């Protein structure tokens, strides 16, 4: 390797800010790993840039990088009603970067590549791509690129071999504790994100053991759990609290409360620090809930959580392979209420087995929770992603073709339920329940301003607790 390592320009392409922007945690992890390996790293976050293309060109020309790493967080927003497709914009940024720094090798990564590695590699026309964990693969890939070595065999790397695309499976490393901390405050303008309603992400583990038929977590992070030392998780929270003034954190694990023993240990480690921070997660499964865990969460600083119920009908829950039934869901709802933790219930409508009857079962449960002060967020239709069980079901039912790479979004909606009738029913339900939100409602042009106003006024988080007021304002503006 040449003295001083490579000049690496990292570009986060995610510009979505509805209902709020998402901190590019994964790119920060890669930045810290490359920095620790001795490379000169510049981090360009396009989220708030007025002219993102100009920012790309300017950064590339100023740095003259050897390597450009581009993160693509999502292929699209998974919303059948208000669809937004993100890869075309990412592709345009890549063309700008190639023009501004023609000698640089282009490496793409991000969660989207865990979903469709070969198809995205071909679509974006990059030199290399990384799927799965980015820290070790990126460091090794940059080292070999700089030395002019063969990149064959690096876990997680996608490359061209003649006219063929070769993908070496990630083989995820279980030792997360040896990785450098993300150091979010070093790379990212956290105060700006918080002013726009964002929460600061913390990850306690990677991977998942659940078999939800629509989910991509196992594709992105692998099967099984790779947990972090709870004390190191608490160290990261304490550091961000002390050095960056962050007081509200969001756990972004696939499921925060599984495995339960690890979640308990994380909560205990945070509680011992007496940091007076506020915690939340929207990745909480009803499959693993105990009073002991809820008490520990409350002691650590949890005031709210989002529960990914997806349905309140046994038939649909079974077909989705959620790992719990409607009775368990009601039991968990009572436990969480007793613990004094505010809840956002998250549902998907239209999965296999969904019918008018099962939809009404879900709405009856949602209505009861709304009457008790909870909030509900609901998505209509299930985005079909490659390699999922839902993908296989959709092929067998003729919804999609077997060879479709699914970069152009396709959605599954039960044939037992008419889409337009379901949407009309949900609209009537929403009219009676202000704290009920469609995923399409999050596309309201007013909502980002309301989220920002709540942040500027320092209203207590999570901001979805004000969903009723937000919805009234948004609907009044539309009217």
C-alpha positions as CSV (number, residue, x, y, z in Angstrom):
1,X,0.0,0.0,0.0
2,X,1.2,3.5,-0.8
3,X,2.2,5.8,2.1
4,X,-0.7,7.5,3.8
5,X,-3.4,5.1,2.4
6,X,-6.1,6.0,-0.1
7,X,-8.1,9.2,-0.5
8,X,-11.6,8.0,0.0
9,X,-14.7,10.1,-0.6
10,X,-17.8,8.6,1.0
11,X,-21.2,9.8,-0.3
12,X,-24.5,9.1,1.4
13,X,-27.2,9.4,-1.3
14,X,-30.3,9.1,0.9
15,X,-32.3,12.4,0.7
16,X,-35.6,11.2,2.0
17,X,-37.0,13.5,4.7
18,X,-40.6,12.3,5.0
19,X,-41.7,12.0,7.7
20,X,-38.2,12.7,9.0
21,X,-34.6,12.1,7.8
22,X,-32.7,9.0,8.8
23,X,-29.1,9.3,10.1
24,X,-26.7,7.4,7.8
25,X,-25.4,5.1,10.5
26,X,-24.0,2.4,8.2
27,X,-21.9,4.9,6.2
28,X,-20.5,6.3,9.5
29,X,-19.5,2.7,10.5
30,X,-17.5,2.3,7.2
31,X,-16.0,5.8,7.5
32,X,-14.6,5.0,11.0
33,X,-13.3,1.6,9.8
34,X,-11.5,3.2,6.8
35,X,-10.1,6.0,9.0
36,X,-8.8,3.5,11.6
37,X,-7.1,1.6,8.7
38,X,-5.1,4.8,7.9
39,X,-7.0,6.2,4.9
40,X,-7.9,9.9,4.4
41,X,-11.7,9.9,4.5
42,X,-14.1,12.6,3.5
43,X,-17.8,12.2,4.3
44,X,-20.4,13.8,2.1
45,X,-24.0,13.6,3.3
46,X,-26.5,14.7,0.6
47,X,-29.6,14.7,2.7
48,X,-29.7,18.5,3.3
49,X,-27.8,19.7,0.2
50,X,-29.8,22.2,-1.9
51,X,-28.0,21.1,-5.1
52,X,-26.8,17.5,-4.4
53,X,-25.3,17.0,-7.8
54,X,-23.2,20.1,-7.5
55,X,-22.1,19.0,-4.0
56,X,-20.9,15.7,-5.5
57,X,-18.9,17.4,-8.2
58,X,-17.4,19.9,-5.9
59,X,-16.3,17.3,-3.3
60,X,-14.9,15.0,-5.9
61,X,-12.9,17.7,-7.7
62,X,-11.6,19.1,-4.4
63,X,-10.4,15.8,-3.0
64,X,-9.4,14.0,-6.2
65,X,-10.1,10.6,-4.5
66,X,-8.6,7.3,-5.3
67,X,-11.8,5.6,-4.3
68,X,-15.4,6.8,-4.1
69,X,-17.8,4.9,-1.9
70,X,-21.5,5.5,-2.4
71,X,-24.2,4.3,0.0
72,X,-27.7,3.4,-1.3
73,X,-30.0,2.9,1.7
74,X,-33.2,1.9,0.0
75,X,-34.4,0.9,-3.4
76,X,-37.7,2.6,-2.8
77,X,-40.0,3.5,0.1
78,X,-42.1,0.3,0.0
79,X,-45.3,2.3,-0.3
80,X,-47.9,1.1,-2.9
81,X,-50.0,4.2,-2.5
82,X,-47.3,6.9,-2.6
83,X,-44.4,5.2,-4.2
84,X,-41.0,6.8,-4.3
85,X,-38.1,5.1,-6.3
86,X,-34.6,6.1,-5.0
87,X,-32.2,4.2,-7.3
88,X,-32.6,6.5,-10.3
89,X,-31.4,9.5,-8.3
90,X,-28.5,7.5,-6.8
91,X,-27.5,6.5,-10.4
92,X,-27.5,10.2,-11.4
93,X,-25.2,11.1,-8.5
94,X,-22.9,8.3,-9.6
95,X,-22.6,9.7,-13.1
96,X,-21.7,13.1,-11.7
97,X,-19.0,11.6,-9.5
98,X,-17.6,9.6,-12.3
99,X,-17.3,12.7,-14.5
100,X,-15.7,14.8,-11.7
101,X,-13.2,12.0,-10.7
102,X,-12.7,9.8,-13.7
103,X,-9.7,7.9,-12.3
104,X,-11.4,7.0,-9.0
105,X,-12.7,3.4,-8.5
106,X,-16.4,3.4,-7.5
107,X,-17.6,1.2,-4.7
108,X,-21.3,1.1,-3.8
109,X,-22.9,-0.3,-0.7
110,X,-25.7,0.2,1.8
111,X,-28.7,-1.8,2.9
112,X,-30.1,-1.9,-0.6
113,X,-27.2,-4.1,-1.7
114,X,-28.1,-6.7,0.9
115,X,-31.5,-7.0,-0.8
116,X,-30.5,-7.2,-4.5
117,X,-26.6,-7.2,-4.8
118,X,-26.1,-8.4,-8.4
119,X,-29.0,-6.5,-9.9
120,X,-28.1,-3.2,-8.3
121,X,-24.4,-3.7,-9.2
122,X,-25.5,-4.0,-12.9
123,X,-28.1,-1.2,-12.7
124,X,-25.7,1.3,-11.2
125,X,-22.6,0.4,-13.3
126,X,-20.1,0.6,-10.5
127,X,-16.6,-1.0,-10.3
128,X,-17.4,-3.0,-7.1
129,X,-20.2,-3.3,-4.5
130,X,-20.4,-4.5,-0.9
131,X,-23.4,-6.4,0.5
132,X,-23.8,-7.1,4.2
133,X,-21.4,-5.7,6.9
134,X,-19.4,-2.9,5.3
135,X,-16.5,-2.3,7.7
136,X,-14.2,-5.2,7.1
137,X,-15.1,-5.8,3.5
138,X,-14.6,-2.1,2.6
139,X,-11.2,-1.9,4.3
140,X,-9.9,-5.0,2.5
141,X,-11.4,-4.0,-0.8
142,X,-9.8,-0.5,-0.7
143,X,-6.5,-2.0,0.3
144,X,-6.5,-4.4,-2.7
145,X,-7.7,-1.7,-5.1
146,X,-5.0,0.6,-4.0
147,X,-2.3,-2.1,-4.4
148,X,-3.7,-3.2,-7.7
149,X,-4.4,-6.7,-6.3
150,X,-7.0,-9.3,-7.1
151,X,-10.3,-8.7,-5.2
152,X,-11.6,-12.2,-5.7
153,X,-12.8,-13.9,-2.6
154,X,-13.5,-10.9,-0.3
155,X,-16.7,-11.8,1.6
156,X,-19.6,-9.6,0.6
157,X,-18.0,-8.1,-2.6
158,X,-19.8,-8.0,-5.9
159,X,-17.6,-7.7,-9.0
160,X,-17.6,-8.2,-12.7
161,X,-15.8,-11.2,-14.2
162,X,-15.9,-10.7,-17.9
163,X,-19.6,-10.5,-18.8
164,X,-20.6,-12.3,-15.6
165,X,-21.4,-10.7,-12.2
166,X,-19.8,-12.6,-9.3
167,X,-21.0,-12.2,-5.7
168,X,-19.1,-13.7,-2.8
169,X,-21.5,-14.3,0.1
170,X,-20.8,-12.0,3.1
171,X,-20.0,-14.7,5.7
172,X,-20.8,-12.2,8.4
173,X,-18.2,-11.9,11.2
174,X,-19.7,-12.4,14.7
175,X,-17.1,-10.2,16.4
176,X,-18.8,-6.8,16.3
177,X,-17.0,-5.5,19.4
178,X,-13.7,-5.3,17.6
179,X,-15.0,-2.9,15.1
180,X,-14.4,0.9,15.5
181,X,-17.3,2.8,16.9
182,X,-19.4,4.7,14.3
183,X,-18.5,8.1,15.8
184,X,-21.6,9.6,14.4
185,X,-20.8,13.0,15.8
186,X,-17.6,13.1,13.9
187,X,-19.0,12.4,10.4
188,X,-22.6,13.7,10.6
189,X,-24.3,16.9,11.5
190,X,-26.4,15.4,14.2
191,X,-28.0,18.6,15.5
192,X,-29.3,19.3,12.0
193,X,-30.9,15.8,11.8
194,X,-32.4,16.3,15.2
195,X,-33.9,19.7,14.2
196,X,-35.7,17.9,11.4
197,X,-37.2,15.3,13.8
198,X,-34.6,12.5,13.4
199,X,-33.6,10.3,16.3
200,X,-30.0,9.1,16.8
201,X,-29.5,5.4,15.9
202,X,-27.9,2.8,18.2
203,X,-27.4,-0.8,17.2
204,X,-27.0,-3.5,19.9
205,X,-26.8,-6.5,17.5
206,X,-27.0,-7.5,13.8
207,X,-29.0,-10.4,12.3
208,X,-32.4,-11.9,13.0
209,X,-33.9,-15.3,13.9
210,X,-37.5,-14.6,12.9
211,X,-39.0,-15.8,9.6
212,X,-41.4,-13.0,8.7
213,X,-42.1,-13.8,5.1
214,X,-41.7,-10.2,3.7
215,X,-38.6,-9.1,5.6
216,X,-35.1,-8.5,4.3
217,X,-33.2,-8.4,7.6
218,X,-31.8,-11.9,7.1
219,X,-30.6,-11.0,3.6
220,X,-29.0,-7.8,4.8
221,X,-27.5,-8.8,8.2
222,X,-27.6,-12.6,8.2
223,X,-29.4,-15.4,10.0
224,X,-28.9,-15.5,13.8
225,X,-27.8,-12.8,16.2
226,X,-24.4,-11.2,16.5
227,X,-24.6,-9.2,19.7
228,X,-22.5,-6.4,21.0
229,X,-21.1,-6.2,24.6
230,X,-23.9,-4.3,26.5
231,X,-21.2,-2.2,28.2
232,X,-19.8,-1.1,24.8
233,X,-23.4,-0.1,23.8
234,X,-23.7,2.0,26.9
235,X,-20.3,3.5,26.2
236,X,-21.4,4.6,22.8
237,X,-24.6,6.2,24.2
238,X,-22.6,7.9,27.0
239,X,-20.1,9.3,24.5
240,X,-22.7,10.7,22.2
241,X,-24.5,12.2,25.2
242,X,-21.4,13.8,26.6
243,X,-19.6,14.9,23.4
244,X,-22.6,15.7,21.1
245,X,-25.3,16.5,23.6
246,X,-27.6,13.8,22.3
247,X,-30.3,12.9,24.8
248,X,-32.7,10.8,22.7
249,X,-31.7,7.5,21.1
250,X,-33.4,5.0,18.8
251,X,-32.4,1.3,18.8
252,X,-32.4,0.1,15.2
253,X,-31.8,-3.6,15.7
254,X,-34.0,-6.0,13.6
255,X,-35.8,-6.7,17.0
256,X,-34.6,-4.9,20.0
257,X,-36.2,-7.3,22.5
258,X,-34.7,-10.5,21.1
259,X,-32.8,-12.3,22.5
260,X,-34.4,-11.2,25.7
261,X,-31.4,-11.8,27.9
262,X,-29.2,-9.5,25.8
263,X,-31.9,-6.8,25.8
264,X,-32.0,-7.0,29.6
265,X,-28.3,-6.7,29.9
266,X,-28.2,-3.7,27.6
267,X,-30.9,-1.9,29.6
268,X,-29.1,-2.7,32.9
269,X,-25.8,-1.3,31.5
270,X,-27.5,1.9,30.5
271,X,-29.4,2.3,33.7
272,X,-26.2,2.0,35.8
273,X,-24.8,5.0,34.0
274,X,-27.6,7.2,35.2
275,X,-27.4,9.3,32.0
276,X,-31.0,10.6,32.0
277,X,-31.4,9.8,28.3
278,X,-34.6,9.0,26.5
279,X,-34.8,5.7,24.5
280,X,-37.1,4.3,22.0
281,X,-37.3,1.6,19.3
282,X,-39.8,0.9,16.5
283,X,-38.5,-2.7,16.1
284,X,-40.2,-4.5,19.0
285,X,-41.7,-7.9,18.5
286,X,-44.6,-9.2,20.6
287,X,-43.0,-12.7,20.4
288,X,-40.6,-12.0,23.3
289,X,-42.0,-9.7,26.0
290,X,-41.8,-10.1,29.8
291,X,-42.7,-7.9,32.7
292,X,-39.0,-8.0,33.8
293,X,-37.9,-6.7,30.4
294,X,-40.4,-3.9,30.3
295,X,-39.4,-2.9,33.8
296,X,-35.7,-2.8,32.8
297,X,-36.6,-0.8,29.7
298,X,-38.5,1.7,31.8
299,X,-35.5,2.0,34.2
300,X,-33.1,2.5,31.3
301,X,-35.1,5.4,29.8
302,X,-37.7,3.9,27.5
303,X,-40.8,6.1,27.3
304,X,-42.2,4.7,24.1
305,X,-41.8,1.9,21.5
306,X,-43.2,0.8,18.2
307,X,-44.6,-2.7,18.1
308,X,-44.4,-4.5,14.7
309,X,-47.7,-6.4,15.0
310,X,-48.5,-6.3,11.3
311,X,-51.9,-7.8,11.9
312,X,-54.3,-8.7,14.7
313,X,-55.8,-11.7,12.9
314,X,-54.6,-15.2,13.6
315,X,-54.9,-16.3,10.0
316,X,-52.8,-13.5,8.6
317,X,-50.2,-13.7,11.5
318,X,-49.8,-17.4,10.8
319,X,-49.3,-16.9,7.1
320,X,-46.8,-14.1,7.7
321,X,-44.9,-16.4,10.1
322,X,-44.8,-13.8,12.8
323,X,-44.2,-16.1,15.8
324,X,-47.2,-14.9,17.8
325,X,-51.0,-14.9,17.7
326,X,-53.8,-12.4,18.4
327,X,-54.1,-13.5,22.0
328,X,-50.4,-12.9,22.6
329,X,-50.8,-9.5,21.0
330,X,-53.6,-8.5,23.4
331,X,-51.6,-9.8,26.3
332,X,-48.5,-7.7,25.3
333,X,-50.7,-4.6,24.8
334,X,-51.9,-4.9,28.4
335,X,-48.4,-5.5,29.7
336,X,-46.9,-2.5,27.9
337,X,-49.8,-0.2,29.1
338,X,-49.3,-1.4,32.6
339,X,-45.5,-0.6,32.3
340,X,-46.5,3.0,31.3
341,X,-44.8,2.9,27.9
342,X,-46.4,4.8,25.0
343,X,-47.0,2.6,22.0
344,X,-47.1,3.0,18.2
345,X,-48.7,-0.1,16.7
346,X,-47.4,-0.9,13.2
347,X,-49.5,-2.9,10.7
348,X,-49.3,-4.2,7.2
349,X,-52.5,-4.8,5.2
350,X,-52.9,-7.1,2.2
351,X,-50.6,-10.0,3.0
352,X,-51.4,-13.7,2.2
353,X,-54.7,-14.6,3.7
354,X,-55.9,-11.1,4.2
355,X,-59.7,-10.6,3.7
356,X,-62.4,-8.2,4.7
357,X,-62.9,-10.2,7.8
358,X,-59.2,-10.2,8.8
359,X,-58.9,-6.5,8.1
360,X,-61.8,-5.8,10.4
361,X,-60.2,-7.8,13.1
362,X,-57.1,-5.7,12.8
363,X,-59.1,-2.4,12.8
364,X,-61.0,-3.6,15.9
365,X,-57.7,-4.1,17.8
366,X,-56.4,-0.8,16.4
367,X,-59.5,1.1,17.5
368,X,-59.2,-0.3,21.1
369,X,-55.6,0.8,21.3
370,X,-56.4,4.3,19.8
371,X,-59.1,4.8,22.4
372,X,-56.5,4.1,25.1
373,X,-54.2,6.8,23.8
374,X,-51.8,4.7,21.5
375,X,-51.1,5.6,17.9
376,X,-51.3,3.4,14.8
377,X,-49.2,3.4,11.6
378,X,-50.4,1.2,8.7
379,X,-49.0,0.3,5.3
380,X,-51.2,-1.0,2.5
381,X,-49.6,-3.7,0.3
382,X,-46.4,-5.6,0.9
383,X,-43.3,-4.8,-1.2
384,X,-41.9,-8.0,-2.7
385,X,-38.1,-8.3,-2.2
386,X,-35.8,-10.9,-3.8
387,X,-35.1,-14.0,-1.8
388,X,-37.9,-13.6,0.7
389,X,-40.6,-16.2,1.3
390,X,-43.1,-13.6,0.0
391,X,-41.2,-13.5,-3.2
392,X,-41.6,-17.3,-3.6
393,X,-45.3,-17.0,-2.8
394,X,-45.7,-14.1,-5.4
395,X,-44.0,-16.2,-8.1
396,X,-46.3,-19.2,-7.4
397,X,-49.4,-17.0,-7.6
398,X,-48.2,-15.3,-10.8
399,X,-47.9,-11.9,-9.2
400,X,-44.3,-11.5,-10.4
401,X,-42.1,-13.4,-12.9
402,X,-39.3,-15.7,-11.6
403,X,-36.6,-13.7,-13.4
404,X,-37.7,-10.2,-12.3
405,X,-34.9,-8.6,-10.3
406,X,-37.6,-6.4,-8.6
407,X,-35.6,-3.2,-8.8
408,X,-38.8,-1.7,-10.2
409,X,-41.1,-2.1,-7.1
410,X,-43.8,-4.8,-7.2
411,X,-46.3,-5.3,-4.4
412,X,-48.3,-8.2,-3.1
413,X,-51.9,-7.7,-2.2
414,X,-54.2,-10.5,-1.2
415,X,-56.7,-11.6,-4.0
416,X,-59.3,-12.1,-1.2
417,X,-59.4,-8.3,-0.6
418,X,-60.0,-5.6,-3.3
419,X,-57.4,-2.9,-3.0
420,X,-59.7,0.1,-3.7
421,X,-62.3,-1.2,-1.2
422,X,-59.6,-1.7,1.5
423,X,-58.2,1.9,1.0
424,X,-61.7,3.4,1.2
425,X,-62.4,1.4,4.4
426,X,-59.1,2.6,5.9
427,X,-59.9,6.2,4.9
428,X,-63.2,6.0,6.8
429,X,-61.4,4.6,9.8
430,X,-58.8,7.3,9.7
431,X,-61.5,10.0,9.6
432,X,-62.7,8.8,13.0
433,X,-59.2,8.3,14.5
434,X,-56.8,11.2,14.2
435,X,-53.9,9.2,15.7
436,X,-54.2,6.7,12.8
437,X,-51.8,7.2,9.9
438,X,-51.5,5.6,6.5
439,X,-47.9,5.2,5.2
440,X,-49.1,7.5,2.4
441,X,-50.0,10.2,5.0
442,X,-46.3,10.4,5.8
443,X,-45.8,11.9,2.3
444,X,-47.7,15.0,3.3
445,X,-45.7,18.1,2.3
446,X,-46.7,19.6,5.6
447,X,-45.5,16.8,7.8
448,X,-41.7,17.6,7.7
449,X,-42.4,21.2,8.7
450,X,-44.5,20.0,11.6
451,X,-41.8,17.6,12.7
452,X,-39.2,20.3,12.5
453,X,-41.5,22.7,14.5
454,X,-41.9,20.0,17.2
455,X,-38.1,19.7,17.4
456,X,-37.5,23.4,17.5
457,X,-40.1,23.8,20.2
458,X,-38.4,20.9,22.0
459,X,-41.6,19.0,22.4
460,X,-41.0,15.6,24.2
461,X,-40.2,12.8,21.8
462,X,-41.3,10.6,20.1
463,X,-43.0,13.0,17.8
464,X,-45.5,10.4,16.7
465,X,-47.3,11.0,20.0
466,X,-48.5,14.3,18.3
467,X,-49.9,12.3,15.4
468,X,-53.4,13.5,16.1
469,X,-52.5,17.1,15.9
470,X,-50.2,16.6,12.9
471,X,-53.0,14.8,11.0
472,X,-55.6,17.5,11.8
473,X,-53.2,20.1,10.4
474,X,-52.3,18.1,7.3
475,X,-55.9,17.2,6.5
476,X,-56.9,20.8,6.9
477,X,-54.2,22.0,4.5
478,X,-55.3,19.3,2.0
479,X,-58.9,20.4,2.3
